Amino acid sequence: MNIDAKQFPATLAPEISLLLACARTRIDREAAERINEAARQLLDWDRLIRMSLAHGLMPLLYENLATHCPEIVPPIYLNQLRDLFQKNAARSVLLTRELFSILDLFATEGIEAMPYKGPAIAISIYGRLALRQFSDLDILVRKRDVWRCQQLLISRGYEPHFDITERQLPSFLKLGYVQIFTRDRGQSVVELHWRIARGFLCSRSIRIVFGSGGTAKTRM
């Protein structure tokens, strides 16, 4: 993942310039120099950290500052970022373990499911689980399996956002695309999808099909 800071105006606030310079997983010499130059500006570090959290870039901000210019960052803020980074990494590991547990549970019932966003993007695009912020788990299943998946999640202590009966399910599946489940007072969130977006946002000529091993492909 890389965002080219050179494509943005030179009049950007220094906090935004530094955040853009750090918004990458691969740093060459030129990028490292931009990070160092941006970090030496007069910065509102509190604002920078708030912005990094709001845009999901806190892990990359910490990783690149700690790697390329730790001596420039005021210690109090580097320590704050390190603490946030470690807490995010720990939460990501816990969520990923829960994802595997849910997928294993579905598999024992013969249900094919595909995780996306969350840990899947963290590994496939960012390269490391700790480099991406995510707060929920997204799982894609077939429509026909939604009811069984809901019952299995409830058996793990999750509560559905919408209290749908089996009789109401066909209408719910037709109108919606996701059922949200929460546990631990909202600390654990699972989004069970049978489409990736609302029907009116999807082309009817494209559908998702499952292949062998539960892999998913788009078909025209």
C-alpha positions as CSV (number, residue, x, y, z in Angstrom):
1,M,0.0,0.0,0.0
2,N,1.5,3.4,-1.0
3,I,0.1,6.9,-1.3
4,D,2.2,9.3,-3.4
5,A,2.4,12.5,-1.4
6,K,3.9,14.3,-4.4
7,Q,0.5,14.4,-6.1
8,F,-0.9,16.6,-3.4
9,P,-0.5,20.4,-3.2
10,A,2.6,21.8,-1.5
11,T,0.3,24.0,0.8
12,L,-1.0,21.0,2.8
13,A,-0.9,21.3,6.6
14,P,2.4,19.8,7.9
15,E,0.5,17.1,9.8
16,I,-1.2,16.0,6.6
17,S,2.1,16.1,4.7
18,L,3.7,13.8,7.3
19,L,0.8,11.5,7.4
20,L,0.8,11.1,3.6
21,A,4.5,10.5,3.6
22,C,4.1,7.7,6.1
23,A,1.1,6.1,4.3
24,R,3.0,3.4,2.6
25,T,4.3,-0.1,3.4
26,R,7.5,0.2,1.3
27,I,9.9,3.0,2.0
28,D,12.7,3.8,-0.5
29,R,15.4,6.4,0.1
30,E,13.4,9.2,-1.4
31,A,10.3,8.3,0.7
32,A,12.5,8.2,3.9
33,E,13.9,11.6,3.1
34,R,10.3,13.0,2.7
35,I,9.4,11.5,6.1
36,N,12.4,13.0,7.8
37,E,11.8,16.4,6.2
38,A,8.1,16.4,7.1
39,A,8.8,15.3,10.7
40,R,11.1,18.2,11.2
41,Q,8.4,20.8,10.6
42,L,6.5,22.5,13.3
43,L,3.8,19.9,14.1
44,D,0.7,19.6,16.2
45,W,1.5,16.1,17.3
46,D,-1.8,15.6,19.1
47,R,-3.7,16.6,15.9
48,L,-1.5,14.3,13.9
49,I,-2.2,11.3,16.1
50,R,-5.9,12.0,16.1
51,M,-5.9,12.2,12.3
52,S,-3.9,9.0,11.9
53,L,-6.5,7.1,14.0
54,A,-9.4,8.7,12.2
55,H,-8.0,7.6,8.8
56,G,-6.7,4.2,9.8
57,L,-3.1,5.1,9.4
58,M,-1.8,5.1,12.9
59,P,0.1,1.8,12.5
60,L,1.9,3.0,9.4
61,L,2.6,6.4,11.0
62,Y,4.2,4.7,14.0
63,E,6.1,2.1,12.0
64,N,7.7,4.6,9.6
65,L,8.5,7.2,12.3
66,A,10.0,4.6,14.6
67,T,12.0,3.1,11.7
68,H,13.2,6.2,9.9
69,C,13.4,9.1,12.3
70,P,12.7,8.1,15.9
71,E,15.2,10.8,17.1
72,I,13.1,13.6,15.6
73,V,9.8,12.6,17.3
74,P,9.2,14.0,20.8
75,P,9.6,11.0,23.1
76,I,6.1,11.5,24.7
77,Y,4.4,11.2,21.3
78,L,6.6,8.3,20.1
79,N,5.7,6.5,23.3
80,Q,2.0,7.3,22.8
81,L,2.1,6.0,19.2
82,R,4.0,2.8,20.4
83,D,1.3,2.1,23.0
84,L,-1.5,2.6,20.4
85,F,0.4,0.4,17.9
86,Q,0.8,-2.4,20.4
87,K,-2.8,-2.3,21.5
88,N,-4.0,-2.3,17.9
89,A,-1.7,-5.3,17.1
90,A,-3.0,-7.2,20.2
91,R,-6.7,-6.5,19.2
92,S,-6.0,-7.6,15.6
93,V,-4.6,-10.9,16.8
94,L,-7.6,-11.5,19.0
95,L,-10.0,-10.7,16.2
96,T,-8.1,-12.9,13.8
97,R,-8.2,-15.8,16.2
98,E,-12.0,-15.3,16.5
99,L,-12.3,-15.2,12.8
100,F,-10.6,-18.6,12.4
101,S,-12.8,-20.1,15.2
102,I,-15.9,-18.9,13.4
103,L,-14.7,-20.2,10.0
104,D,-13.9,-23.6,11.6
105,L,-17.3,-23.7,13.2
106,F,-19.0,-23.0,9.8
107,A,-16.8,-25.6,8.1
108,T,-17.9,-28.3,10.6
109,E,-21.4,-27.6,9.4
110,G,-20.5,-27.8,5.8
111,I,-20.8,-24.1,5.3
112,E,-18.4,-22.4,2.9
113,A,-17.5,-18.9,3.9
114,M,-15.0,-16.3,2.7
115,P,-13.5,-13.6,5.0
116,Y,-12.8,-10.2,3.4
117,K,-11.7,-6.8,4.6
118,G,-10.3,-6.9,8.1
119,P,-7.4,-9.5,8.5
120,A,-7.7,-10.6,4.9
121,I,-6.7,-7.1,3.6
122,A,-4.1,-6.6,6.4
123,I,-2.2,-9.7,5.2
124,S,-2.8,-9.5,1.5
125,I,-2.2,-5.8,1.0
126,Y,-0.3,-4.5,4.0
127,G,1.8,-7.6,4.4
128,R,1.4,-7.7,8.2
129,L,-1.6,-8.0,10.5
130,A,-0.3,-5.2,12.8
131,L,-0.1,-2.5,10.0
132,R,-3.9,-2.1,9.5
133,Q,-6.6,-0.9,11.8
134,F,-9.8,-2.9,11.8
135,S,-12.6,-3.2,14.4
136,D,-14.9,-6.0,13.0
137,L,-14.9,-9.2,11.0
138,D,-16.6,-9.4,7.6
139,I,-17.6,-12.9,6.3
140,L,-19.3,-13.6,3.0
141,V,-21.6,-16.7,2.8
142,R,-24.3,-18.0,0.4
143,K,-27.9,-16.8,1.0
144,R,-29.0,-20.3,1.7
145,D,-26.6,-20.5,4.7
146,V,-27.4,-17.2,6.4
147,W,-30.0,-18.7,8.8
148,R,-27.6,-21.5,9.9
149,C,-24.7,-19.1,10.3
150,Q,-26.9,-16.8,12.4
151,Q,-27.8,-19.7,14.7
152,L,-24.1,-20.7,15.0
153,L,-23.0,-17.2,15.9
154,I,-25.8,-16.9,18.5
155,S,-24.4,-20.2,20.0
156,R,-21.1,-18.4,20.4
157,G,-22.7,-15.6,22.4
158,Y,-23.4,-13.1,19.6
159,E,-26.6,-11.1,19.4
160,P,-28.0,-10.1,16.0
161,H,-28.6,-6.5,15.3
162,F,-31.9,-7.3,13.6
163,D,-34.2,-9.9,15.4
164,I,-35.3,-11.8,12.2
165,T,-37.4,-14.9,12.4
166,E,-36.9,-17.7,9.9
167,R,-40.2,-16.8,8.3
168,Q,-39.0,-13.2,7.8
169,L,-35.6,-14.2,6.5
170,P,-36.4,-14.3,2.7
171,S,-37.6,-10.7,2.7
172,F,-34.7,-9.6,4.8
173,L,-32.2,-11.3,2.4
174,K,-33.9,-9.7,-0.6
175,L,-33.8,-6.2,0.9
176,G,-30.5,-6.3,2.7
177,Y,-27.0,-7.5,2.3
178,V,-25.6,-7.9,5.8
179,Q,-26.6,-8.9,9.3
180,I,-24.5,-7.5,12.2
181,F,-23.7,-9.5,15.3
182,T,-22.2,-8.1,18.5
183,R,-20.7,-9.7,21.7
184,D,-18.8,-8.5,24.8
185,R,-20.8,-5.3,25.0
186,G,-20.0,-4.4,21.4
187,Q,-16.3,-5.2,21.6
188,S,-16.6,-8.1,19.2
189,V,-18.5,-7.4,15.9
190,V,-19.2,-9.8,13.1
191,E,-20.8,-8.6,9.8
192,L,-22.3,-11.6,8.0
193,H,-22.7,-10.7,4.3
194,W,-24.5,-12.5,1.5
195,R,-23.7,-9.6,-0.9
196,I,-20.9,-7.1,-0.6
197,A,-23.3,-4.1,-1.1
198,R,-26.9,-3.2,-1.3
199,G,-28.6,-4.7,-4.4
200,F,-29.2,-1.3,-6.1
201,L,-25.5,-0.6,-5.9
202,C,-24.5,-3.9,-7.6
203,S,-24.5,-4.8,-11.3
204,R,-27.0,-7.6,-11.9
205,S,-24.6,-9.0,-14.4
206,I,-22.0,-9.8,-11.8
207,R,-22.3,-12.4,-9.1
208,I,-20.0,-14.2,-6.6
209,V,-19.6,-17.9,-6.9
210,F,-17.7,-20.3,-4.7
211,G,-15.2,-22.7,-6.1
212,S,-13.4,-25.7,-4.6
213,G,-12.0,-25.1,-1.2
214,G,-14.4,-22.2,-0.5
215,T,-12.6,-19.8,-2.8
216,A,-14.7,-17.1,-4.3
217,K,-14.7,-15.8,-7.9
218,T,-16.7,-13.2,-9.7
219,R,-18.7,-14.4,-12.7
220,M,-20.3,-12.2,-15.4
